[in-house]
Amino acid sequence: MKAMRLHQHVSLAEVDEPLELDHVEIPQPEPGEVLIRVSACGVCHTELDEIEGRVPPSLLPIVLGHQVVGRVESLGANAADYQMGDRVGVGWIYSSSGGPDENLVPAFRATGRDANGGYAQFMTVPQRYAYPIPSALSDVEAAPLLCAGAIGYRAMTLTGLKDGQLLGLMGFGGSGHQVLQLARHLFPNSSIFVFDRGEAARRLAVELGADWVGEISDRSPEPLHAIIDTTPAWRPVLKSLENLRPGGRLVINAIRKEDGDKRELLELSYQDNLWMEREIKSVANITSHDIREFLPLAASAGIRPATQTYSLEQANRALVELKRAPVRGAKVLIVD
């Protein structure tokens, strides 16, 4: 089978082709696993972190990709949850303890980091961590929901937001534009404020119904009850705190922050940024419960990611563009 594999860590500021197109054997499902013929796989910012070594894979070479949609090709022993031909998805969580804190425990294994993922024609996964895809969603639409959408759902839950309260979205890429649609469904009386450095992203926010859009450094017209930060930088953290009202909560939805602007933290003021019971909470990974709960909700709520598609062989192009160019929506590989 064809697979785009990472063989070594590189800087995407310097290297245009971090992955190699390899021809490898089709994996065979172990007991309790299913083999999936991949049809689509989303491209996530976390894969940039893997390539550049901030979230190093536990083995190399490895097949990246953790927003996977495909069809069950074969079943391992004792895998009875699905039938051949069923359409399923796989997210960032490849396997874990199965408990309510499975995103936090040492047993957590990530798709495309600790086991081969979806930048390939086939992959295996434990059946517990494969999810039925609602029929209302196409393969390309469903792929970004499996990580960017589902982790956005988890971040939204962690804000503690109530209908009518004010929500800010700091960064408006693959996750942010899905969170806006989700917030419109769950909190119809809440105003949504979007901060992004890119003009294309700000235009998309307006198209999707944002009440206000601005640059990362702008002040919102009103102080906000909650902000979700999905950026890889540190400056947005400070700017988010400046836009929170007393008692507000910032939820950082990122596995890693890059170090390029880390000195911005020296500008942190306890009085201006943290005092008055403002708080910061991080999102750590994702649970199988998050994905199982979010997919049908997304389908019924009409959440549809804006997507740009590439072939499997164009994975390097998609990754480099995600690193270097303004983002509008989500990038998805079409696998055939």
Secondary structure, DSSP 8 states (H G I E B T S, - for coil): -EEEEE-S---TTT-S--EEEEE-------TTEEEEEEEEEEE-HHHHHHHHTSS--SSSSEE---SEEEEEEEE-TT--S--TT-EEEE-SEEE---STTTTTSTT-EEBTTTB--SSBSEEEEEGGG-EE--TTS-HHHHHHIIIIIHHHHHHHHHHT--TTS-EEEES-STTHHHHHHHHHHH-TT--EEEE-S-HHHHHHHHHTT-SEEE-TT---SS-EEEEEE--SSSHHHHHHHHTEEEEEEEEE--S---STTGGGGGG--IIIIITTT-EEEE--S--HHHHHHHHHHHHHHT----EEEEEGGGHHHHHHHHHHS---SEEEEE--
